[in-house]
């Protein structure tokens, strides 16, 4: 059989499980995850290479209803632009059924002639699997999907079956990336994302969404990775929440991030974090460029 390679977009509302599925398909962590919506804010690639194919997955920010903040419009634009030129679109919804944001994502997918596969995620949450049948019937009537596949990204259920079906739709092509490469993002980007993930996970409902992480300095010296990063927030009160009493929250975030980064780099990591305030940064185009949310005009 001829070798195949191509781009596969993961599309869906916030917190539907796109990044969890991406990490499982690639076989290592390339995209951060948390239980909070809008964890993913960038388009990034996860690359899986084997003897038969190279699958290049495009992880996107969750598609959501338009909001007033400039950052929300930027995230929706990033999701839309990520669909251009892909070979397959994977539209993800949850096993609880269709939402308005799911329908918005379907509307985006329908604008392309690309094959669209519907993934019904989180089937592990269904105690009664018979409840899946009505959702399958409703979904089949909403669009002429090329495939409808129920799965659990978290548990890995039916993910191998998905991989087999993807191979059927990929075009014949040589490898587009080196076999050992698993993402298109830099070390600096990965560090900032891991820090942001730990902030999301440690502060839960207290965490203000108006935060970003900027890696100011990165150096590799004598088997040691040294990184200095700023956590940007919009209000002084948010700064206090992130730092915590006597710096306890920020220390915990730094410690958790450092452990993940040491696994990633396979060496010791020295990480310093600061928290700074810049009012309304999420409505400021220049600041959004600084922290990487706007990559080009």
C-alpha positions in Angstrom: 0.0 0.0 0.0 1.3 3.5 -0.9 2.3 5.8 1.9 -0.3 8.4 3.1 0.0 11.8 4.8 -2.3 14.7 5.4 -3.8 17.3 7.7 -6.7 16.5 10.1 -8.6 19.3 11.9 -10.1 18.8 15.3 -13.1 21.1 15.6 -15.7 21.6 18.3 -16.9 23.7 21.2 -14.8 24.5 24.2 -14.0 21.6 26.6 -15.4 18.9 24.3 -12.1 16.9 24.5 -10.2 17.8 21.4 -6.8 18.2 23.1 -7.3 15.0 25.1 -8.0 13.1 21.9 -5.0 14.8 20.1 -2.6 13.7 22.9 -3.9 10.1 22.7 -3.6 10.0 19.0 -0.1 11.4 18.9 1.0 9.2 21.8 2.5 12.0 23.9 1.4 15.3 25.4 1.5 18.0 22.9 -1.5 20.0 23.9 -2.5 21.1 27.4 -5.8 20.0 29.0 -8.0 20.9 31.9 -11.7 20.6 32.9 -12.2 24.3 32.1 -13.5 25.6 28.8 -11.2 27.5 26.4 -8.1 25.9 27.7 -6.7 25.7 24.1 -6.1 29.2 22.7 -3.8 28.4 19.8 -3.7 26.4 16.6 -1.1 23.8 17.0 -0.1 20.6 15.2 0.3 17.1 16.7 2.1 14.7 14.4 1.8 10.9 14.4 4.1 9.0 12.1 4.2 5.2 11.5 5.0 2.8 8.7 1.8 3.4 6.9 1.1 7.1 7.3 1.8 10.5 8.8 -1.3 12.0 10.4 -0.9 15.8 11.1 -3.6 16.8 13.6 -4.6 20.4 13.8 -5.8 21.3 17.4 -8.0 24.4 17.5 -9.5 26.7 20.1 -13.1 25.8 21.0 -15.8 27.4 18.7 -18.1 29.5 20.9 -20.8 32.1 20.6 -19.3 35.5 19.7 -18.5 37.7 22.7 -17.5 41.3 23.2 -13.9 40.7 24.1 -11.4 40.9 21.2 -9.7 37.7 22.3 -12.9 35.7 21.8 -13.2 36.9 18.2 -9.5 36.1 17.7 -10.0 32.5 19.0 -13.0 31.9 16.7 -11.0 33.3 13.7 -8.2 30.9 14.6 -10.5 27.9 14.6 -12.0 29.0 11.3 -8.7 29.5 9.6 -7.4 26.1 10.8 -9.9 24.4 8.5 -8.4 25.8 5.3 -6.5 23.2 3.3 -7.0 20.2 5.6 -7.8 16.7 4.3 -10.3 15.7 7.0 -12.4 17.5 9.5 -13.1 15.7 12.8 -16.2 17.4 14.4 -16.5 16.5 18.1 -19.6 16.7 20.3 -20.3 15.3 23.7 -22.4 12.2 24.5 -24.9 14.5 26.3 -26.1 15.7 22.9 -26.0 18.7 20.6 -25.6 22.3 21.9 -25.8 25.6 20.1 -22.0 25.8 20.0 -21.9 22.3 18.5 -24.2 23.5 15.8 -22.0 26.6 15.2 -19.0 24.3 14.7 -21.0 22.1 12.3 -21.9 25.2 10.3 -18.2 26.0 10.0 -17.4 22.4 8.9 -20.2 22.5 6.4 -18.7 25.3 4.5 -15.9 23.0 3.3 -15.9 20.2 0.7 -13.6 18.2 3.0 -14.8 14.9 4.4 -16.3 15.5 7.8 -16.4 12.8 10.5 -18.5 13.2 13.6 -17.0 12.0 16.8 -19.3 11.6 19.8 -16.9 11.9 22.7 -17.3 11.0 26.4 -19.3 7.8 25.9 -17.7 6.5 29.0 -20.0 8.8 30.9 -23.1 7.0 29.6 -24.1 4.4 32.1 -26.9 3.3 29.8 -25.3 2.8 26.3 -28.8 2.5 24.8 -29.1 6.3 25.2 -26.5 6.6 22.4 -28.8 5.3 19.7 -31.2 8.3 19.6 -28.2 10.6 19.5 -26.8 8.7 16.5 -30.1 9.0 14.7 -30.4 12.7 15.4 -26.8 13.3 14.3 -27.3 11.4 11.0 -30.1 13.7 10.2 -28.2 16.9 10.8 -25.5 16.4 8.1 -24.3 13.9 5.6 -21.3 12.9 7.7 -18.7 10.6 6.1 -18.5 8.7 9.4 -20.0 8.8 12.9 -17.8 7.3 15.6 -18.6 7.2 19.3 -15.5 7.1 21.5 -13.9 8.1 24.7 -10.8 10.2 24.3 -10.0 10.0 28.0 -10.3 6.2 28.2 -9.1 5.4 24.7 -12.3 3.6 23.8 -12.7 3.2 20.0 -9.7 5.5 19.3 -7.9 2.7 17.4 -11.0 2.3 15.2 -10.9 6.0 14.5 -7.2 5.8 13.4 -8.1 3.0 11.0 -10.9 5.0 9.4 -8.7 8.1 9.1 -6.2 6.1 7.1 -9.0 5.4 4.5 -9.5 9.2 3.8 -5.8 10.4 3.8 -4.3 11.1 0.4 -1.2 9.3 -0.9 1.8 11.5 0.0 5.3 11.2 1.4 6.0 12.3 4.9 5.6 16.1 5.4 7.6 16.3 8.7 10.6 14.4 10.0 9.5 11.1 11.6 10.6 12.1 15.1 8.8 15.4 15.2 5.5 15.4 17.2 4.5 19.1 17.1 5.2 22.3 15.2 5.5 24.4 18.3 8.7 25.7 20.0 10.1 24.9 23.5 9.2 28.4 24.6 5.6 27.9 23.5 5.4 24.6 25.3 6.7 26.0 28.5 4.2 28.8 28.5 1.3 26.4 27.8 2.3 24.0 30.7 2.4 26.9 33.1 -1.1 28.0 31.9 -2.4 24.5 32.3 -1.2 24.3 35.9 -2.9 27.7 36.6 -6.1 26.3 35.2 -5.9 23.1 37.2 -4.8 24.5 40.5 -7.2 27.5 40.9 -10.3 26.0 39.3 -13.3 28.3 39.6 -11.3 31.1 41.2 -9.1 31.4 38.1 -9.7 34.5 36.0 -9.7 33.7 32.3 -8.1 37.1 31.6 -4.6 35.7 32.0 -1.8 34.8 29.7 1.8 33.5 30.1 4.8 35.0 28.3 8.2 33.3 28.5 10.7 36.2 28.7 14.0 34.3 29.0 14.9 30.7 28.0 18.4 29.2 28.1 19.9 25.8 28.0 23.1 25.7 30.1 25.2 22.7 31.3 22.3 20.2 31.3 19.9 22.7 32.9 16.9 24.5 31.3 16.4 28.0 32.7 13.1 29.8 32.1 11.7 33.1 33.3 8.0 33.7 32.7 5.4 36.4 33.4 1.8 35.6 34.1 -0.2 38.5 32.8 -3.6 39.4 34.4 -6.0 42.4 34.1 -6.7 43.3 37.7 -4.7 43.7 40.9 -7.2 41.4 42.7 -6.5 38.6 40.1 -2.8 39.0 40.8 -3.5 38.3 44.5 -5.5 35.2 43.7 -2.8 33.7 41.5 0.0 34.4 44.0 -2.0 33.2 47.0 -1.2 33.6 50.7 2.6 34.1 51.1 3.1 33.0 47.5 1.7 29.5 48.1 -0.4 29.2 44.9 2.3 30.5 42.6 4.9 28.2 44.2 2.6 25.2 43.7 2.0 26.1 40.1 5.7 26.5 39.5 6.5 23.2 41.1 3.9 21.3 39.1 5.0 22.9 35.8 8.6 22.2 36.6 7.9 18.5 37.1 6.1 18.2 33.7 8.9 20.2 32.0 11.6 18.0 33.4 9.8 15.0 31.9 9.5 16.8 28.6 13.2 18.0 28.4 14.6 14.9 30.3 16.8 17.2 32.4 16.6 19.6 35.4 14.5 22.8 34.9 14.9 26.0 36.8 11.7 28.0 36.5 10.9 31.5 37.8 7.5 33.0 37.7 6.2 36.6 38.1 2.7 37.9 38.0 2.1 41.3 36.5 -1.0 43.4 35.8 -1.9 44.9 32.4 -5.5 46.2 32.3 -7.7 44.9 29.5 -4.9 43.0 27.8 -7.4 40.6 26.2 -8.9 43.5 24.3 -5.5 44.8 23.1 -4.3 43.6 19.7 -0.6 44.4 20.4 -0.7 42.5 23.7 -2.4 39.5 22.0 0.5 39.4 19.5 3.0 39.6 22.3 1.6 36.5 24.0 1.1 34.7 20.7 -2.6 34.7 20.2 -2.4 36.7 17.0 0.3 35.1 14.7 -0.3 37.1 11.5 -2.4 39.8 10.1 
